[in-house]
Amino acid sequence: MVLLKTTMTAIFFFLATTAFAKVSAPAAQKEWTFLVFVNGHNNLSPFADQNIIDMEKVGSTKDLNVVVEWGSESTTKTKRMYIQKSTDSSKVTSPAVMEMDNHDMGDYKNLVQFVNWGAANYPAKHYFVSVWNHGSGWHRSVIDIKPMDISFDDASGNHITTEQLGIAISEMKKTLGHNLEIYGSDACLMQMIEVAGEMKGDVDYFVGSQETEPGEGWPYLPFLKKWAAKPTMTPAEVSVLLSKEYLASYSGGVYGTKSVTFAAWDLSQLDVVYAAVTSLGKSLLNVSNTQLAELKKTAGYTQSFTYSDYADLGDFTKRLKTVSFAKNIAGLSDVQTSLKKLILTSDNSSSFSNATGISIWLPSYASGDQARYDQLKFSQATKWNELTRLISK
């Protein structure tokens, strides 16, 4: 009994000194809760401040909860906030509902805890979860020290891997009791089939950019303004709205003019895409040496992004139709047909006119990442790793 009492006292002291909560009871259920994991524990911190200020220009409404976990370089305290409307454009004014000291936002378990907490205290019919930070797709670039995958925390040195992101989404689904309606990455290079593959079956819609994002990130003000004006939008409509607003914001809009990409997917179509990609990959394994050389050349011409091994799958299949052995490639038309059903919208600047909204790993060189790729859910389901080994020889 003495040991139990001592332990409970220690736990109480820990909680009392690391966090405080102002939420007394869950609010009434709304149409939507938008949960944004803003990891500003890095050089993006000033952009985090501005993004939250832009959120506050709309704020939460009677039908829409906007909830943020905010880490900043300016303080060791990470805050959870219910975003309230403000006219002060110089600083974040929404009060903290909870504060945590030295909180690791590179730990996927803390992402899960944030979403579970948000859903418990701000219930809704639908949920949209976004991870805000640096991103590098499913792997780390050999030329970079960081970031790695997504949500790099400079204070802890940790990050959330693609595999861990999938685990996190699965845990969220258990709490929600249904699929997460929308997952998005306000981060670079994350609109990849390999990333989506880790959350397949747990998320309905998947949004993000194939290319690097400018520091300003998503256009929270125009996006939230239109969303709040029509809060009964379906998950598909919200996803498409964000994609359209993202491109508009960098096409002479609120963020000026910059080259960007964005897309929204309906993940219920992934099984059909997987089947088509499996057939395509298997067919390409049977090419002759002469055909292999042509295949490698085609892969090299395919639209790629900041990481040259991140290729646009739609553009790749389009170019494959022009090779000398195209009529012998199984699954080629099936991939193109399935992508039209998967990709709700692909909104890109003119400099990315060949981008179709979906990236896939297509290395032209032997990579130390191959062993890890073998274990990704997409790779295991489609055997795409066998093709990546062939073309990277």
C-alpha positions in Angstrom: 0.0 0.0 0.0 2.8 2.4 0.8 4.5 1.6 -2.5 1.3 2.2 -4.4 0.7 5.5 -2.6 4.3 6.7 -3.4 3.9 5.7 -7.0 0.6 7.5 -7.4 2.1 10.6 -5.8 5.0 10.6 -8.2 2.6 10.2 -11.2 0.5 13.1 -9.9 3.5 15.3 -9.5 4.8 14.5 -13.0 1.5 15.4 -14.6 1.1 18.5 -12.5 4.5 19.8 -13.5 4.4 18.9 -17.2 0.9 19.8 -18.3 -2.3 21.5 -17.5 -5.7 21.1 -19.0 -8.6 23.5 -19.2 -11.1 21.2 -21.0 -13.7 20.3 -18.3 -15.9 18.2 -20.6 -16.1 17.3 -24.2 -17.8 19.8 -26.4 -20.9 19.0 -28.5 -20.3 17.1 -31.7 -19.7 19.2 -34.7 -19.4 18.4 -38.4 -15.6 18.5 -38.6 -12.6 18.6 -36.4 -9.3 19.7 -38.1 -6.3 18.5 -36.1 -3.0 20.1 -37.1 0.3 18.7 -35.6 2.5 21.8 -36.0 6.0 20.7 -35.3 7.9 23.9 -35.3 10.9 22.5 -33.4 13.2 23.4 -36.3 14.0 26.2 -38.7 10.4 26.3 -40.0 9.2 27.8 -36.6 8.5 31.3 -38.0 6.2 29.9 -40.6 4.4 27.9 -38.0 3.6 31.2 -36.1 2.2 32.8 -39.3 0.2 29.7 -40.3 -1.5 29.7 -36.9 -2.2 33.4 -37.1 -3.8 32.8 -40.4 -6.0 30.0 -38.9 -7.1 32.5 -36.2 -8.4 34.9 -38.9 -11.2 32.4 -39.3 -11.0 30.4 -36.1 -13.2 27.6 -35.0 -16.9 27.9 -35.7 -20.2 26.3 -34.5 -19.6 23.5 -37.1 -15.8 23.3 -37.3 -13.2 22.7 -34.6 -9.7 23.8 -35.5 -7.3 22.2 -33.0 -3.5 22.6 -33.0 -0.5 21.1 -31.2 2.2 23.7 -31.6 5.8 23.3 -31.0 8.1 26.3 -31.4 11.8 27.1 -31.2 11.0 30.1 -29.0 9.9 28.0 -26.0 10.4 24.5 -24.5 6.7 24.3 -24.0 4.5 22.6 -26.6 0.9 23.9 -26.6 -2.4 22.3 -27.5 -4.8 25.0 -28.6 -8.4 25.4 -29.6 -8.1 28.0 -32.3 -10.3 31.0 -31.7 -11.0 33.9 -34.1 -8.7 36.9 -33.7 -8.1 40.2 -35.5 -4.5 40.5 -34.1 -2.2 39.7 -37.1 0.9 40.2 -35.0 0.8 37.2 -32.7 -1.0 34.0 -31.9 -3.7 34.8 -29.4 -5.6 31.5 -28.8 -5.0 30.3 -25.3 -3.3 27.1 -24.5 -5.7 24.3 -23.4 -2.7 22.1 -22.4 1.1 22.7 -22.2 3.8 20.1 -22.2 7.5 20.7 -21.4 10.2 19.3 -23.7 7.6 17.4 -25.7 9.1 15.3 -28.5 7.1 15.9 -31.8 9.3 13.5 -33.6 7.7 10.6 -31.6 4.7 9.1 -33.5 3.1 8.2 -30.1 2.7 11.8 -29.3 1.0 12.4 -32.6 -1.4 9.6 -31.7 -2.0 11.1 -28.2 -2.7 14.5 -29.7 -5.3 13.1 -32.1 -6.9 10.9 -29.4 -7.1 13.9 -27.1 -8.5 16.1 -29.8 -11.2 13.6 -30.7 -12.2 13.1 -27.1 -12.5 16.8 -26.3 -13.7 18.1 -29.7 -15.8 15.4 -31.2 -17.1 15.6 -34.7 -18.7 13.5 -37.4 -15.5 13.8 -39.5 -11.8 14.3 -38.8 -9.0 15.7 -40.8 -5.4 15.2 -39.5 -2.4 17.0 -40.8 1.3 16.7 -40.0 3.1 20.1 -40.4 6.9 19.9 -40.7 9.7 19.0 -43.0 9.1 16.0 -45.2 11.2 13.8 -47.5 8.8 11.2 -48.8 9.3 7.6 -47.7 13.1 7.8 -47.3 16.0 10.1 -46.5 18.0 11.7 -49.3 21.6 10.6 -49.4 22.6 14.3 -49.9 20.8 15.6 -46.8 21.5 15.3 -43.2 17.8 15.8 -42.5 14.9 15.6 -42.6 14.0 12.0 -42.5 10.5 11.0 -43.7 8.4 13.6 -41.7 8.1 15.6 -38.5 11.8 16.0 -37.6 12.3 17.4 -34.1 15.6 19.3 -33.8 15.3 19.3 -30.0 15.1 15.5 -29.7 16.7 14.5 -32.9 13.8 12.2 -33.6 11.5 11.9 -36.6 8.4 10.0 -37.6 9.1 7.3 -40.2 6.7 6.3 -43.0 6.1 3.0 -41.2 5.5 4.8 -37.9 3.1 7.2 -39.6 1.1 4.2 -40.7 1.1 2.8 -37.2 -0.1 6.1 -35.9 -3.0 6.3 -38.3 -4.0 2.7 -37.4 -4.1 3.7 -33.7 -6.2 6.7 -34.5 -8.7 4.5 -36.3 -9.1 2.4 -33.2 -9.9 5.4 -31.1 -12.3 6.9 -33.7 -14.0 3.6 -34.4 -13.8 4.3 -38.1 -11.4 5.4 -40.8 -9.8 8.7 -40.5 -11.6 10.8 -43.2 -8.6 12.8 -44.4 -4.9 12.6 -43.8 -2.6 15.3 -45.1 1.1 16.3 -45.0 1.9 20.0 -44.8 5.4 18.9 -45.7 7.5 18.3 -48.7 7.5 15.3 -51.1 4.9 13.2 -49.2 2.3 12.5 -52.0 3.7 9.0 -52.7 2.0 5.7 -53.1 4.5 4.2 -50.7 3.4 6.6 -48.0 -0.3 6.1 -48.7 0.3 2.3 -48.7 1.3 2.4 -45.0 -2.2 3.8 -44.1 -4.2 1.8 -46.6 -7.5 0.7 -45.1 -7.3 3.3 -42.3 -7.8 6.6 -44.2 -10.4 7.6 -46.8 -8.7 10.6 -48.5 -5.0 11.5 -48.8 -3.7 15.0 -49.7 -0.3 16.6 -50.1 2.5 17.6 -52.5 4.7 15.6 -54.8 7.3 18.3 -54.8 8.9 20.4 -52.0 6.6 22.9 -50.4 7.5 26.6 -50.0 8.0 27.6 -46.4 4.6 29.2 -46.2 2.9 25.8 -46.6 -0.8 25.5 -46.9 -3.1 28.5 -47.4 -4.9 28.3 -44.1 -6.8 31.5 -44.4 -8.6 31.1 -47.8 -9.0 27.3 -47.2 -10.6 27.7 -43.8 -12.7 30.6 -44.9 -14.3 28.6 -47.6 -14.5 25.4 -45.5 -16.2 27.2 -42.6 -18.7 28.8 -45.0 -19.8 25.3 -46.1 -19.0 22.9 -43.2 -21.2 20.1 -44.5 -18.8 19.5 -47.3 -17.9 15.8 -47.8 -14.4 14.6 -47.2 -13.8 14.4 -50.9 -15.0 18.0 -51.3 -12.7 19.3 -48.5 -9.8 17.4 -50.0 -10.3 18.9 -53.5 -10.9 22.4 -52.0 -7.5 22.3 -50.3 -5.8 21.2 -53.4 -7.4 24.0 -55.5 -6.7 26.6 -52.9 -3.1 25.5 -52.5 -2.4 26.0 -56.2 -4.3 29.3 -56.3 -2.3 30.7 -53.3 1.0 30.2 -55.3 -0.5 31.4 -58.6 -0.6 35.0 -57.8 -2.6 34.4 -54.6 -1.8 35.0 -51.0 1.7 33.5 -51.3 2.6 35.1 -54.7 3.9 33.1 -57.6 5.9 29.9 -57.0 6.1 26.5 -58.7 4.1 23.9 -56.7 2.2 20.7 -56.9 -0.7 19.3 -54.9 -3.2 16.4 -55.2 -6.0 14.6 -53.5 -6.6 10.9 -53.6 -9.6 8.6 -52.9 -7.8 5.7 -51.1 -10.8 3.4 -51.6 -9.3 3.0 -55.1 -5.9 1.8 -54.0 -6.7 -1.9 -54.3 -7.4 -1.5 -58.0 -4.2 0.6 -58.5 -2.2 -2.1 -56.6 -3.5 -4.8 -58.9 -2.6 -2.8 -62.0 0.8 -1.9 -60.7 1.5 -5.5 -59.8 0.7 -6.6 -63.4 2.8 -3.7 -64.9 5.8 -4.5 -62.7 5.7 -8.2 -63.4 5.5 -7.6 -67.1 8.5 -5.2 -67.1 10.6 -7.9 -65.4 10.6 -9.9 -68.6 12.2 -7.4 -70.9 15.3 -8.2 -73.0 18.6 -6.4 -72.4 17.8 -4.1 -75.3 14.4 -3.4 -74.0 15.8 -2.9 -70.5 18.1 -0.1 -71.8 15.0 1.5 -73.4 13.1 1.1 -70.1 15.9 2.8 -68.1 16.0 5.7 -70.6 12.2 6.1 -70.3 12.4 6.1 -66.5 15.1 8.8 -66.8 12.9 11.0 -68.9 9.9 10.7 -66.6 8.8 13.7 -64.5 10.7 13.6 -61.2 10.9 15.9 -58.3 13.6 17.3 -55.9 14.7 13.7 -55.3 15.4 12.3 -58.8 14.3 8.8 -57.7 10.7 10.1 -57.0 9.0 9.6 -60.3 5.5 10.5 -61.4 3.7 7.2 -62.0 1.1 8.6 -64.4 3.9 10.2 -66.5 5.9 7.0 -66.4 3.1 5.0 -67.8 2.3 7.6 -70.5 5.9 7.5 -71.7 5.9 3.6 -71.6 3.2 3.7 -74.3 5.8 5.2 -76.7 8.5 2.5 -76.2 9.1 -0.1 -79.0 7.7 -3.0 -76.9 4.7 -1.1 -75.5 2.2 -3.6 -77.0 3.8 -6.4 -74.9 3.5 -4.5 -71.6 0.6 -5.9 -69.5 -1.2 -3.6 -67.1 -0.2 -0.4 -68.7 -3.7 0.8 -69.6 -5.0 -0.6 -66.4 -2.7 1.6 -64.4 -3.7 4.7 -66.2 -7.4 3.9 -65.8 -7.1 3.1 -62.1 -5.1 6.4 -61.5 -8.0 8.4 -62.9 -10.3 6.9 -60.2 -7.7 7.3 -57.5 -6.7 10.9 -58.1 -9.6 13.3 -57.5 -7.5 16.3 -58.5 -3.9 17.1 -59.4 -3.2 20.9 -59.3 0.2 21.9 -60.5 2.1 24.9 -61.7 3.0 25.0 -65.4 6.5 24.0 -64.6 5.1 20.6 -63.5 2.8 20.1 -66.5 3.7 16.4 -66.6 2.9 15.7 -63.0 -0.3 13.7 -62.5 -0.5 13.8 -58.7 1.2 10.5 -57.7 4.9 9.7 -57.0 6.5 6.3 -56.9 10.1 5.2 -56.2 12.0 4.6 -59.4 15.7 4.7 -58.7 18.3 4.8 -61.4 21.1 3.7 -59.1 21.8 1.0 -56.6 20.4 2.3 -53.3 21.1 1.5 -49.7 17.4 2.1 -49.1 16.4 -1.1 -51.0 16.3 -3.3 -48.0 13.9 -1.0 -46.2 11.8 -0.6 -49.4 11.4 -4.4 -49.5 9.5 -4.2 -46.2 7.1 -1.4 -47.1 3.5 -2.5 -47.4 3.2 -1.2 -51.0 6.3 -3.0 -52.0 5.3 -6.3 -50.4 1.8 -6.2 -52.0 2.9 -5.3 -55.5 6.5 -6.6 -55.7 7.5 -3.2 -57.2 10.8 -3.7 -55.4 11.8 -6.4 -58.0 11.4 -3.8 -60.8 13.4 -1.2 -58.8 16.2 -3.6 -58.4 16.2 -4.4 -62.2 16.3 -0.8 -63.4 18.9 0.3 -60.8 21.5 -2.2 -61.8 
